[in-house]
Amino acid sequence: MAEPVADWILTAHARFEMARRGIAESLVRRILAAPEQRETVRPGRDIFQSRVKMEGKRYLVRVIVDVDRNPAEVVTVYRTSKINKYWRHDESDL
């Protein structure tokens, strides 16, 4: 499990996209508290992601967070069925 982020807020854009995409705040909270993976995409911005089952299918939910501020800001959230495209595999996965 990757390092979590405890103190965060949702931006208006993130709230809009969560509503549009049917992603509950409770799921975002769970991912930020215990992400399966955390990846830095540029200084100050990380992606927290976990594999979840939604509507009977398996998805990767990705939470994009600006971590260079206090509290951290959730920029956007989305789900994808293309788990292998974004999942970072390491030797422990083999």
ABEGO torsion letter per residue (X at the ends): XBBBBABBBBBAAAAAAAAAAGBBAAAAAAAAABBABBBBABBGBBBBBBBBBBGGBBBBBBBBBBAABOBBBBABBBBBABAAAABBBBAAAX
